[in-house]
Amino acid sequence: MTQPILSIVVPVYNVAAYLEKCVHSCFDQNVNKKLYEIILVNDGSTDNSLELCKKLKLQYPDISIVSQENKGLSGARNTGLKHSKGDYIWFVDSDDWISSNCLINIFKKLNSKLDIIWLGHDVWYLGKSTKNYIPQQISHAITGEDFFINHLENQFYIWKFIYNRNFLLANNLTFFEGILYEDLEFTPRALVHAKKCITISEICYHYLVREGSIANNIKEKNIEHRFIILNKLTNLIDDKNISKPYKNAISKVILHTLSGTVNMAARASIKIPESGFKIINRIKEDNIFNSNLSLTTKLIKRIPKIYYNAFRGIYKIYKILPLKK
């Protein structure tokens, strides 16, 4: 069997309504099918997703199916990485899909011994493409630090990247299991090791916003996990081997995400957990944050409970105001 150039890993958990479209898109490519592999990781689905995986394998015999007890999205990605054989790996979420014939241009880039490739994507909602995010073309490979500071624009999504598999393995880059918003934790940690990154300035990935997604279903766990990740990101600020510009960029991400998370908690009437006050206290102590403080983060830093209650009250008033016609 020909060694695949690319492994496409698709975590599968209770996505029977979406899986076929995702898998069909992965095979709707005008390249030799032996050049890439599809790995479906059934993460303990309780609907008929596993049966659908088996049905798809009858149609596409080259599909590999791996089943495990439920470990969450990060655990499924780690399992896919473990079973992958390609030189590069692309993690595609099972309720999304990739563009027809996008692999031909992607494969043209995979011969350059790159660490990371960053792709364009669009957002689908209620059957329509509502937004698109197409990266600026980079004329030559740049470091992950340069990319993070000057190009990322807070788009941490794992599915937006194609990774060199050996790059991930050599740097022990696996996904933090048992937590939501794992992309926010993983991407800064991965990019700091990358030496050669490029972009592909076209829409290769289609992201579906659906009912029941994490973004539309905020609970205490969502808030707690976001604060846990912010505290973990401070490990990069403490790392003596990481440059000051990168640390400064990380501090901006932490502050931006902090204000968004406090506002999210207030809107959902969820109290700030201990992990939230831990990162707030860290911001008070570390000078690297001072130059990047916005008015919102200054208020959160100084009077977090008062800010939270004020934002919560304003949001309640906003919700009951009549909509303008």
Summary of the structure (lengths in Angstrom):
residues: 325
radius of gyration: 20.8
end to end distance: 62.7
largest distance: 64.1
contacts: 1034
relative contact order: 0.11
helix: 48%
strand: 18%
